[in-house]
Amino acid sequence: MNILITKIKKYVYFIIDSIITILSITHSKNVRKSIIIIRNDAIGDYLLFRDFLKILREQFCNYHITLLGNIIYKDIALCLDSEYIDEFIWINNKKFRKNIFYSISFLRGLKKKKFEILINPIQSRDINNVILSNAIKAHKKFASQGDNININPKIKNKNDRIYTKLFKSNNDVIFEFYRNNEFINHLLNKTINIKPHINGKLFNYKPNISNYSVLFIGASVDYRKWGIENFAIIGKYLIKKYNQNIILCGGKEDIENSKILESKINVKNKVINMVGKTSLTTLGGIVYNGNLLISNETSCAHLGALLDKTIIIVVSNGNHLGRFIPYPKSISDKYYPVFHPFIENNLQNYKQLSNQYKYKSDLDINEINVKNVINKIDYAIKNNL
């Protein structure tokens, strides 16, 4: 029985697709000169791709462009990119994986549409992406050659056959923005040279305080979260040495930790706890108007780096080294990573390290010493006066 269940789960997308095909009795709506772009991945992935939406809009100026995106970045996409996208379709990835009724309803709606071109630039596609790309009706489908880190190779190989063209990926570990750039160059058959940037003036939120630093304590998984005790030491240091106010930020799952952190800093009228209370656009306004961001390697660090106004100190165990961290100086010159000591002590072997940790690192983030982070803060402030 367990073997049967395992096989069903392994091929669940075939089962769902078959159900949808049977239930989808409505004819597809044929939209001429239409494009759908799939970006159902994470916030940071979107932020490192979104600058190419303007390029695609210019290239396909007479096309109706739809973005199928992850609902977690909805508010920032609507704020920054509505002028490039004619229609948004939002998917809740978690519900799509766990709720079959949501999956069926979503796919039925998707199959009622028809597109001329499907663009799937994601390098590390997952099972949700496979199901979506199979369901979308398009005359031409384009994707990156990609990798199989998030999916069974047999499933990926079968899904690869739906594409009109799979563009070759550089085998080297390269920063994700340049990976997206590589894909766009292949797609448009020309060289595009742009620098990613977010215009912070588009965020209409500004805190009612000045001279503050942001401590972002959240991350998508626990092994990427630096300890609360460490953040507390940093907060007290910034208050004492640099007379900073402190704004705490993070997700709803970090609320309890934020209360502990606030009590550990314990400096009256110097700490504002915004954990679990901010949208992405509000967070963007907070980071943009601050002096300093101390963050785990997560979406907030990407947001800060692309705003390129605030000093960013990123604490990282080396997860996705070379792909999402560190930011090249050509993109952000205010971005300062602090890595696990094993990485810090072996940076002369960066190529080897990036190949080792390009997908995941099992190094303990809490072996990163607070003193090293403080030294990086002092260095960064001195070099950005």
C-alpha positions in Angstrom: 0.0 0.0 0.0 2.8 2.4 0.9 4.5 1.7 -2.4 1.3 2.4 -4.2 0.8 5.7 -2.4 4.4 6.7 -3.2 3.9 6.0 -6.9 0.7 8.0 -6.9 2.4 11.0 -5.2 5.3 10.7 -7.6 3.0 10.9 -10.7 0.4 13.2 -9.1 0.7 15.8 -11.8 -0.2 13.3 -14.5 -3.3 12.3 -12.5 -4.3 16.0 -11.9 -3.7 16.9 -15.6 -5.9 14.0 -16.7 -8.7 15.0 -14.4 -8.5 18.6 -15.6 -8.6 17.5 -19.3 -11.8 15.5 -18.6 -13.4 18.3 -16.7 -12.4 21.1 -19.0 -15.3 21.0 -21.5 -15.2 24.7 -22.1 -13.3 25.8 -25.2 -10.2 27.8 -24.7 -10.3 31.5 -25.2 -8.0 32.2 -28.1 -6.1 35.4 -27.4 -4.1 36.6 -30.5 -0.7 38.1 -30.0 -0.6 36.9 -26.4 2.3 35.9 -24.0 2.2 34.2 -20.6 5.3 34.3 -18.4 5.6 31.8 -15.5 7.3 33.0 -12.4 5.8 30.9 -9.6 9.0 30.8 -7.6 10.1 32.9 -4.6 10.2 36.7 -3.9 14.0 36.9 -4.5 13.7 35.1 -7.8 11.1 37.5 -9.0 13.1 40.6 -7.9 16.1 39.3 -9.9 13.9 38.9 -13.0 11.5 41.8 -12.9 13.7 44.3 -14.7 13.4 42.1 -17.8 9.7 42.7 -17.9 10.3 46.1 -19.3 12.5 44.6 -22.0 9.8 42.1 -22.9 7.2 44.8 -23.0 9.3 46.9 -25.4 10.1 43.8 -27.6 6.4 42.6 -27.7 4.7 46.0 -27.6 1.6 44.8 -29.5 1.1 41.7 -27.4 -1.1 41.0 -24.4 1.3 40.0 -21.7 0.1 37.8 -18.7 2.3 37.0 -15.7 1.5 33.8 -13.8 3.2 34.7 -10.5 3.5 33.6 -6.9 0.9 35.3 -4.7 3.5 36.0 -2.0 5.0 38.8 -4.1 1.6 40.1 -5.4 1.7 43.6 -3.8 5.2 44.5 -4.9 4.6 43.3 -8.4 1.4 45.4 -8.7 3.3 48.4 -7.3 6.4 48.1 -9.5 5.4 46.4 -12.7 1.8 47.0 -13.6 2.8 49.2 -16.5 4.5 46.2 -18.2 1.9 43.5 -17.5 -1.6 43.5 -18.9 -3.0 40.7 -16.7 -1.8 38.9 -13.6 -2.7 35.4 -12.5 -1.8 34.6 -8.9 -1.1 31.1 -7.6 -0.9 30.0 -4.0 1.9 27.4 -4.3 1.2 25.9 -0.9 -2.5 25.4 -1.5 -1.7 24.1 -5.0 0.4 21.4 -3.6 -1.8 20.4 -0.7 -5.4 21.1 -1.8 -6.6 19.1 -4.7 -9.8 21.1 -5.1 -7.8 24.3 -5.3 -5.5 22.7 -7.9 -8.4 21.5 -10.0 -10.1 24.8 -9.9 -7.0 26.7 -10.7 -6.0 24.5 -13.6 -9.5 24.5 -15.1 -9.3 28.3 -15.2 -5.9 28.2 -16.8 -7.0 25.8 -19.4 -9.8 28.1 -20.5 -7.1 30.4 -21.9 -4.9 30.1 -24.9 -1.7 31.9 -25.7 0.6 32.4 -28.6 3.8 32.1 -26.5 4.7 30.6 -23.2 7.9 32.0 -21.6 9.3 30.0 -18.6 12.7 31.4 -17.5 13.0 29.5 -14.2 16.3 27.7 -14.0 15.4 25.3 -11.1 11.8 24.4 -11.9 9.6 22.4 -9.4 6.7 20.1 -9.7 4.2 23.0 -9.6 5.9 24.6 -12.5 5.8 21.4 -14.4 2.1 21.0 -13.9 1.4 24.6 -14.9 3.5 24.5 -18.0 1.8 21.3 -19.1 -1.6 22.8 -18.6 -1.0 26.1 -20.4 -2.1 26.0 -24.0 0.4 27.9 -26.2 1.5 27.6 -29.8 5.2 28.0 -28.8 6.8 27.3 -25.5 10.3 28.5 -24.5 12.3 27.6 -21.4 15.8 27.4 -20.0 17.6 24.1 -20.2 17.6 24.4 -16.4 18.5 21.8 -13.8 16.8 19.1 -11.8 17.6 20.1 -8.3 13.9 20.7 -7.4 12.4 17.8 -9.3 12.8 14.2 -10.3 15.0 14.0 -13.5 12.6 11.6 -15.2 9.7 14.0 -14.7 11.8 17.0 -15.9 12.9 15.1 -19.0 9.3 14.3 -19.9 8.3 18.0 -19.2 11.2 19.2 -21.4 9.5 17.7 -24.4 6.6 20.2 -24.4 8.9 23.1 -25.2 9.5 24.4 -28.7 13.0 25.4 -27.6 15.1 24.8 -24.5 17.9 27.4 -24.3 21.2 26.2 -23.2 22.4 27.2 -19.7 25.9 28.1 -18.8 27.3 25.2 -16.7 29.2 27.6 -14.4 27.7 29.0 -11.2 26.5 32.5 -12.0 24.5 35.1 -10.1 20.8 34.6 -10.7 20.2 38.0 -12.3 22.8 37.1 -15.0 21.2 33.7 -15.4 18.0 35.5 -16.2 19.9 37.8 -18.5 21.3 34.8 -20.3 17.8 33.4 -20.9 16.5 36.7 -22.2 19.5 37.0 -24.6 18.7 33.6 -26.0 15.0 34.3 -26.2 15.4 37.6 -28.0 18.5 36.6 -29.9 20.4 39.7 -28.9 22.5 41.0 -26.1 20.7 42.9 -23.4 22.8 44.9 -20.9 20.9 46.3 -18.0 21.4 46.8 -14.3 18.7 45.7 -11.8 17.2 48.4 -9.7 14.1 49.2 -7.6 12.9 52.7 -7.4 12.3 53.2 -3.7 10.3 56.3 -4.3 7.5 54.1 -5.5 6.9 52.8 -2.0 4.6 55.3 -0.3 5.5 54.2 3.3 7.9 56.1 5.4 8.4 55.5 9.2 7.8 58.5 11.5 11.3 58.2 12.8 14.7 59.0 11.4 18.2 57.6 12.0 17.2 54.0 12.2 18.5 50.5 11.4 16.4 47.5 10.4 16.9 44.0 11.9 15.2 41.4 9.6 15.1 38.2 11.6 13.0 36.0 9.2 13.9 33.5 6.5 12.1 30.8 4.6 13.7 28.0 6.6 15.2 27.8 10.1 18.7 26.9 9.1 19.0 30.2 7.4 18.0 32.2 10.5 20.8 33.7 12.7 20.1 33.4 16.4 17.9 36.0 18.2 20.6 36.4 20.9 23.0 37.5 18.2 20.5 40.0 16.7 20.0 41.4 20.3 23.7 42.1 20.7 23.7 43.8 17.3 20.7 45.9 18.2 22.2 47.1 21.4 25.5 47.9 19.7 23.8 50.0 17.0 21.9 52.0 19.7 25.0 52.6 21.8 27.6 53.3 19.2 25.6 54.9 16.4 22.6 56.2 18.3 20.3 54.2 16.0 16.6 53.5 16.5 15.8 49.9 15.7 12.9 48.6 13.6 12.4 44.8 13.8 10.9 43.1 10.7 10.1 39.6 9.7 7.2 37.3 8.9 4.2 36.3 11.0 6.0 33.1 12.0 8.7 35.3 13.6 6.3 37.2 16.0 7.2 35.2 19.1 10.9 35.5 18.4 10.5 39.3 17.9 9.0 39.7 21.3 12.0 37.8 22.8 14.4 40.0 20.8 12.6 43.2 21.9 12.9 42.2 25.5 16.6 41.3 25.1 17.5 44.7 23.6 15.5 46.3 26.3 16.3 50.0 25.6 13.3 52.2 26.2 11.8 54.1 23.2 14.4 52.8 20.8 12.8 49.7 19.3 9.8 49.5 17.1 8.5 46.0 16.5 7.0 45.6 13.0 7.4 41.8 12.7 4.4 40.3 11.0 2.8 43.7 10.3 4.3 44.7 7.0 3.4 44.1 3.4 6.3 43.8 0.9 5.8 47.4 -0.2 5.7 48.6 3.4 8.9 46.7 4.1 10.4 48.3 1.0 9.6 51.8 2.3 11.1 50.9 5.7 14.4 49.6 4.2 14.6 52.4 1.6 14.4 55.1 4.3 16.7 53.5 6.8 20.5 53.7 7.4 21.3 50.1 7.8 19.7 46.6 7.2 21.0 43.6 9.1 19.4 40.5 7.6 19.5 36.8 7.1 20.0 35.9 3.4 16.4 36.1 2.3 14.0 38.2 0.3 14.5 41.4 2.4 18.3 41.3 1.6 17.5 41.2 -2.1 15.0 44.1 -1.7 17.6 46.2 0.1 20.4 45.4 -2.4 18.2 46.3 -5.4 17.1 49.6 -3.7 20.8 50.3 -3.5 20.5 53.1 -1.0 20.8 51.5 2.5 23.8 49.7 3.7 23.1 45.9 3.7 24.8 43.5 6.1 23.8 39.9 5.2 24.4 36.9 7.5 24.7 33.7 5.5 25.7 30.1 6.0 26.6 30.0 2.3 23.2 28.7 1.1 23.0 29.3 -2.7 26.5 30.7 -2.8 27.2 32.2 -6.2 23.6 32.1 -7.3 21.9 34.5 -4.8 24.8 35.7 -2.7 27.0 37.7 -2.7 25.7 40.5 -4.9 28.2 41.6 -7.5 29.6 45.1 -6.8 28.4 46.1 -10.3 24.8 45.7 -9.0 25.1 46.9 -5.4 28.2 48.5 -3.8 26.5 48.8 -0.4 26.0 45.0 0.1 28.3 43.3 2.7 27.9 39.6 3.3 29.2 37.8 6.4 29.7 34.1 5.8 30.2 31.1 7.9 33.8 31.0 9.1 34.6 28.0 6.8 33.6 30.0 3.8 35.3 33.2 5.1 38.5 31.3 5.6 38.5 29.7 2.2 37.3 32.5 -0.1 40.5 31.9 -2.2 38.7 28.7 -3.3 35.5 30.6 -4.2 34.8 28.6 -7.4 35.0 25.3 -5.5 32.9 26.7 -2.6 30.2 28.0 -5.0 29.9 24.6 -6.7 29.6 23.0 -3.3 27.0 25.3 -1.9 25.2 26.6 -5.0 22.0 24.8 -4.0 22.2 24.3 -0.3 24.6 24.6 2.7 24.5 22.5 5.8 26.9 24.8 7.7 25.6 26.1 11.0 24.6 29.7 10.6 25.0 30.2 14.4 28.7 29.6 14.1 29.0 33.0 12.6 30.5 35.2 15.4 28.7 38.4 16.4 32.1 40.2 16.5 32.6 39.5 12.8 29.2 41.0 12.0 30.0 44.1 14.2 33.4 44.5 12.4 31.6 44.3 9.0 29.1 47.0 10.2 31.9 49.3 11.3 33.7 48.8 8.0 30.6 49.3 5.9 29.6 52.5 7.8 33.2 53.9 7.5 33.2 53.2 3.7 29.8 54.8 3.1 30.1 58.1 5.1 
